[in-house]
Amino acid sequence: MNPIIVASKSIGAGLSTIALLGVGIGVGTIFASLMSSQARNPFQQKTLFTYAMLGFAVTEAVALFALLITFLILFSK
């Protein structure tokens, strides 16, 4: 395979993983807010946890899409 294409794929795959940085920050923010909210209102703990898990799932979906794009870039012909 052409070395320029291999280098371009490697650069593109590396750049597509930048979204994972945002996902890490988002997950940290979600659980930091959960802890703060539970400290303020412990009686709503179950409801808050449900919302936190929903936010976590949506945030992790972005990570899975970023990894999918990375693998498509790396392993396509």
Protein Blocks (a to p, Z undefined) as FASTA:
>chain_A
ZZklmmmmmmmmmmmmmmmmmmmmmmmmmmmmmmmmmmmmmmlmmmmmmmmmmmmmmmmm
mmmmmmmmmmmmmmpZZ
